[in-house]
Amino acid sequence: MRELRVAIGEDGKPNDDEHLNRRLRALKDQGWLFSSYKSREGQNVEDYILDAKGARTWLGEKVAKRDAVSAKTRREVFERDGNRCVICGRGAGEPYDEDQPEVTARLTIGHRVAGARLADASADNLRTECARCNEPVNDSPPDPETYRAVMAEVRRLPSAERRRLLEWIDAGWRLPTKTDQIWDRVRRLAVSEKKHVAEELRNGLT
Ligand SMILES: [Zn+2]
């Protein structure tokens, strides 16, 4: 509550509840969903919980309508992304954790710009995400990426990493690196064997 007041610019005049409530209602109309102690049992009176992020109107986003993506666009997006979650790289039916093989990834459509109207969005604005990466808490970073900011980071990459990035872009998803593949095998070793591998690495593999 205190953070909300500061954000709204009301810090220091805590009794102007009408203004605060008006702002909260406006956010709700834009798809931002909070729950207060009134809707959740046991919640602190001063706490609001963010249930869903809405349109970031300060970035010019339009208020989202709950429209579904057409089956055709869905197929196109899945195919373009190689039928893999672009965030974690898992394909449909692949487990998140070897120890829980029954918990598997289900592919869904996410959008690059949160709050963009899904049905209107071009395939360029949509991407394949697994249901877990698509959860609201794992939402996209606060603001959409810009070409300049990304390129500044790309320029800092060592050349081997640049080549790998190019491979991922060409493939359309994050290809497992040789190290990823070996890690997957190392994980299957016995604890004592894993320790031996770690020791060998520490000693520079003499
Ligand atoms: Zn994922």
Boltz pocket constraint, residues with backbone or C-beta under 6 A from the ligand:
constraints:
  - pocket:
      binder: B
      contacts: [[A, 85], [A, 86], [A, 87], [A, 88], [A, 89], [A, 90], [A, 129], [A, 130], [A, 131], [A, 132], [A, 133], [A, 134]]
      max_distance: 6.0
